[in-house]
Amino acid sequence: MSPLKTAALLLTVVALLLPATSYSQDQLTLQEAIRIGLEKNYDIRIADKQEDIAENNVTLGNAGFLPNVDARATRLFSENNSRQEFQARPPVIRTGASSNNINSSVNLNWTIFDGMGMFIELDRLRALEKSGKLFTRQVVENTVADISDAYYEVVRQSRRIQALEDAIAISQQRIDLAQAQYEVGVSAKVEILRAQVDYNADRSELLRQEEALQNAKINLNQLLGREPNIAFSAIDSIQVDHSLNYSQVDNGLVSSNPLLQRLQLNRDIASLDVKAMRASRFPTIGVISAYNFSRSEAEPLNEFQAQFNRNRGYNYGLAVSLPIFNGFNINRQAQNARIALETSNLEFQREQNRLQSEVARAYSQYANRIKLLELEETNVKLAQENADIALERYRLGLLTAIELREAQRNQLLAENRLIDIKYEAKTAEIELKRLSSSLLQEVTP
């Protein structure tokens, strides 16, 4: 991919997703992750190579406009034994008669009319080139969306660890309080043991959560084309865009989605194939020309055979070919081309329907998560306040350990719900922007 295109993609994504900020090497922002992915992601690099092939194919020669010129040369040595018998004289016997022949030619073939087929083929190659660019853009958009989802998954798992560490800190305070109360004789040892069991359960859950975080980092490194065990910390928070509108996303789907645009190009290509089959019914007219040179030396077998021959010269003319009958294959191919055109129309309609359904589902999830986000933010504040009060009452001996544990778990569950809903709202937002191609709108010409 050209540096200009990469820069345009990066600037657009940065503007849409987060502000630009510089950090140290072991801290990874979403901006930096996308930059690395655009440079190193294997899917993008493969798509870029395929686009280069499509660009290379758009030439006048590949479309059939230019002549073909071939050169050929041969040199042949031979040695022959011969016996010739005559009625009125003795036979003539030759042994080891050698010969030396040189032949060379330059041939030109140039089609000057083929029912406009060469113009149709050039349009077809150009459509394939544009389809290749759209495919690259589609791969880039999908990859940027995948990188964003994977990055925010790392953020989500990191936030879960923070919530667990806060819970573990409260569990440690329980142990300390239970130990102090036991030492002054106001509590039984069973309270220390119960607090220790809860503390160990939280530590066990933390270990599992650390594994989930490591797997999320491995997945992100894979998308970035990096070694799986490269250590980093995701430092951006999850900020959800609340301004998305369903009608804008749905109305811009056909005009901006690269997959639908590629399917529209497939319809155009199928239509060109139909025209190409019509063109094959016309005569083909071509210019032909050749320059020939031949030279031979041979030991004559009789007095009438030349010892040395040389010929050189050129020829030129027109060649006309007209298909008359080929087993009805042209009719069959024309019918298949029309069927392919109808099929491409159906494929476009099917994909349009599928994408509209995806937009509806993604927006439904997005709108629902926005509502839940407001509710869970309130719940987290209430759960935190309740846990703080419960811990203070536990210190004063006004609350049992079981009630404190319940308040602690309620706070952890509320924080995890908020983290999950933020992540789900963000992934729905990213999906809506991907479907409407607004993630990379600067790339659209």
N, C-alpha and C positions, 0 to 999 in steps of 0.2 A: 504494500500500500504506500502511496506517495506520502512524503512528509507533510505536504499541505493538507491532504485528506485527514491524516492522523491528528494534526493540530486542530482542524475544524471539529473533529469528533470529540476530542478532549475538551475543548473550550465549551462546546455545547453541553456535554455531560456535567462539567463542573458547574456551569451556570444553573443547571436544572436541579442538581442534587445537593451541592454544598458549597460553602465559600472556600476559596483557596487559602491554604495556610501551610507553612513549612514546619517540618518536624524532624527529629533525629531519625537515624536509619532504622533503629529497632522499633519505632512506632510507625504504624501504617495507617494512613488516611484513605478514605474511599477514592479521593482524587489520585493518589499515588497508585492504588491498586488498579484503577482503570487504565492509567498510563502504562503500567507494566503489562497488563493484559492485552492492550492494543498492540504492543510491540512483540510479545512473546507467545501469546495464546496460539496453540497449534491449529485450531479450527480457522482462525482468522488468517494465519499464514498460508494454509492450504487453499482457502478460498481466494486469497490474493493471487496465488500461482495460477489457479484456474481462470481468473479474470485476465491475467496476462496472456494465456493461451487464446482466449476469445478475442482479445485485442489484436494479437498477431495474425489471426485468421482473416481479418478484414483487409483484404488487398484486392486490387484489380485482377491480379493473376489468379488468385484463388477463386474469384467469381467467373473466370473464363474470358476476360476482356483481352488479355495479352496473347501473343502468338507463342507457339512451342517451336523451339529450334533444337534439332538433334544433330549430332555429328557422329560418324561411325567410320572406322578404318580397320581393314584386315590385311594381313600379309600371309600368304600361303606358299609353302614349299612342298614340292612333290617329286617323286622319282618313280618312273614306270618302265616296265619291260613289255615289249610289244612284238607281235609276229603278224605280218601281213602276207597273204598268199595271193598270187595273180595267175590268170589262165595262160598268159603268153610269156611269162618270165619267172625267174626263180623267186621264192619268197624273200621278203625283207624282214630281218630280225634285228631289233634294237634292244639293248640291255642297259639299264640304268639311265634312261633318258630323263633328265631333270627339268623342272620348270619353277618359275618364281613369279608369283602374282601379287600385285598390290591393288587394293580397292579402297576408295574413301569417298565419303559423301557428306554433304550438309543439307538437311531437309528442314523446310519451314512449313508449318501448318497453322493457319490463323482463321478461326471462325469469326466471320463478320456479321452473321445473322443466324439466330437460333430461336426465332419466335419470341424475342425479348427475354429469353431464359436467363441470360447472364445478368441483366438488370434485376430480375427477380432474385437471383442468387445473391447479388450484392446487398439488396435490401434485407435478405434473410440473415446474412452474416452480420450486418449492422444490428439487427434485432437481437441476435445471439450475444453480441458484444454488450448491448445494453442490459440484457438479461443477466449476463455475468456480473456486471456492476451492481445490479439490484441484489443478486445473490450474496455478493460480498457485503453489501450494506445490511442485508438481513442477518447474516452471520455475525456481523459486528454488533448490531442491535441486540440480538439474542445473547451474545457473549457479555455485553455490558450489563444487561439485565441479570444474567446469571451471576456475574461478579458482584453486582450490588446485593442480590439476595444472599449470596454466600458471605459477603462482608457483614451484612446486618445479622446473619445467623451467628457469626463470631461475636458480634456485639451482644446479641441476646444471651448466648451462653456465658459470656463474661459477666453480664449483669446478674444472671442467676447465681453465679459464684459469689458475687458481692452480697447478694441477699442471704445466701447460706452462711457466709462469713459473719454477717451481722447476727444471724440466729445463733451461730456457734459462740459468739461473744456473750450473748445473753445466757446461753447454757453454761458457759464458764463462770459467769457471775452467780448462777444458781448453785454451782458446786461450791464456790467460795462461801456463799451465804450459808449453805447447808453445813459446811465444815465448821464455820464460825459458831453457828447455833448449836452444833453437836458438842463443840469444845466447852461451851458455857452451860451445857446441860439442858437446853430448852428444846432440843430436837433429837429424834432418834437417828441411828446410823442408817436406817432404811431410806431416809430422805437423801443422804449422800449417795447411796447406791442408785436410787432412782434418777437422781440428777446426772450421775455418771453414765447410766444407760442411755439417757436422752442425748447427752453430749456425744457419746460414741455413735449413736444413730445419725446425728447431724454430720459427724466426721465421715461416716460411711457414705452418706448422700453427697458430701462434698467431693469425695474421691470419684464417685460415678460422674459427677458434673464436670470435673476436670478432664475426665476421659472424653465426654461429649464435646468440651471446648477444643481439645486437641484434634478430634476428628473433624470439627468444623474448620479449624485452621488448615488441616491437610487438604480438605476439599477446596478451600480458597487458593492455596498454593498450586494445586493441580490446574485450576482455571487460569492462573497467572503464568503457567508454564515454568514453575520453579520447582526446586527440590522440595519434597513433601515435608521435611523436618526443619525448614527454615523458621526460626522463631521470630515472632513479632507480636505486637499488641495493637488491637484495633481501638483507636482513641476517639473516633467520631460517635456521637450519640444518634439515636433514631429520632429524626424530626419528620413528622408526617405533614404533607401538603394537604390542607383542608379545602383547597379551592377548585378541585377537579369537578368538571361538569359532564354528565352523561351524554347529553345531546352533542356537545362539541366533539367528544371522543368518537361517538358513533357516526356522526356526519362526516368526519374526516377520515374514516376508515378506508374507503375505496380509493380516495385520491392520494393517500400517503403511505399505506401499508405496503412494504416492498414485496411481500408474498403475493398479494392481489395484483400488484403491478406486473410482476413476473408472469402471472397467469394470463393477464391481458396481453402481454407480449407473446405468450404461447398461442393465443387465439390469432394474433397477427401472423405468426409464423405458419400456423396451420392454413390460414387464408392464402399466404404466399405459396404454400405447397400445392394448393388447388390451382393457382395461376400457373405454376410451373408445369403441372400436368397438361393444362391447356396449351402451353407453349410447345410441349413435346409433339403436338400434332402438326406443327408447322415445319416446312422444309428447313434444312440447315445448309447454309452457304458458307464456304470457306475458301481462302486463298492458299494454294499450295505452290511450293517452289523447291528446287533442289539444285545443288551443284555436285557433279559426279566426276571422279577421276579414277581411271583404271590403267594399270601398266602390267604387262606380262612378258616374261622371257622364257623360252622353251627350246629344247633341242628338237628340231623338226623331225617328225616321223617319216615324212616323204617330201618330195620337192614342191608340193603344193601348199604345205603348211608354213605359216609365217614364223620366223624366229623371234621377232620382237613386235609387240602391239602396245599402243598407247591411245587412250580415249579420254577426252575431257570436254566438259560443257555443262550447260545448265538448262533447266526447263521451268516452266511456270504455267499456271492456269487456275481455273476455278473448279471447285468440287461441290456438287449439290446432292444432298441425300433427302429423300422424302419417305417417311414411314407409310407403308401401304397396308400391311397386315402383319401382326406379330402375335397371333393367337389371342386377340382381344385383351392383351395384357395392359394396354394403355387405358382401356375402359375400366378394367379392374382396379388399376392404380388410381384413376380419377375418382372412382367410387370410394375407395379407401381413404383418399385425401379428404373428401367431403365428410365421411364418417368421423375422421380425426378432428375436423373442425367442429362438428357438433359435440364431440366428446370434450374438447377443450372448453366449449361454452358451458357444458354441464359441470366440469371441474371447477371453473370459475364461480359458478353459482353455489356449488357445494361448499367451497372454501369461504366464500363470502358469508354464507349462512353460519358456518362453524365459527368464524371470527366474530360475527355479531353476537353469537351465543356466548363466546368467551368474554366479550366486552360486558355483556349483561351480567354474567356471573361475577366477574372481577369487580364491577361497580357495585353490585349488591353486597359483596363482601366488604368492599371499601367503605360504603355508606354505613353498614352495620357496625364495622369496627370503629368508625369515627364516633358513633353514639356510645359504644361500649367503652371507648377510651375515656370519655368524659366521666362516665359512671365509675370506672375502676380507679381513676385518679382520686376521686372523692373517697372511694372505699379504702385506698391505701392510706390516706391521711387519717381516716377513722381507725383503721387497724393499728397504725403506728401509735396513735394516741392511746388506744386501748391497751397495747402492749406496755407502753411506758407506765401507765397507771397500774397495770397488773404487777409489774416488776417492783414498783414502789410499795404497793400493798403487801407484796410477798416479803419485802425487807422488814416491814412493820409487823409481820406475822398475821396479817388480816386475810391472806389468800393462800390456798393450798397449792402445792407444787403442780397438781394436775390441772388446776385452773390457770396457773401461769403458763404451763406448757400449751394449753389450748389457745391462749391469747397469742403466744409466740408462733404457733403453727398457723393461726389465722392471718397473722401479719405476713408470714412467708408466702402463704398461698395467695394473698391479695397482691403482693409484689410480683409474684410469678405470673399471675393473670395479667397484670398491667404490662409486664415485659412482653408476654406472648401477643397480646392484643396490639401493642405498638408494632411489633414485628409483622404481624399479619396485615395490619393496615398499610404498612410501608411496602410489603410485597405486592399487595393489591394495587397500590399507587404505581409502583414500577411496572406492573403488568399492563395497566391501562396506558401508561406512556409508551410502553413498547408496542402495543397493538396499534396505537395511533401514530407511531413513529415520531413522537415528540421528544424522545430521548436524544435523537440525532437529527433534529430538524434542519440544522445548518448544512447537512450533507445534501439535502434535496435541492437539485438545480432549479 
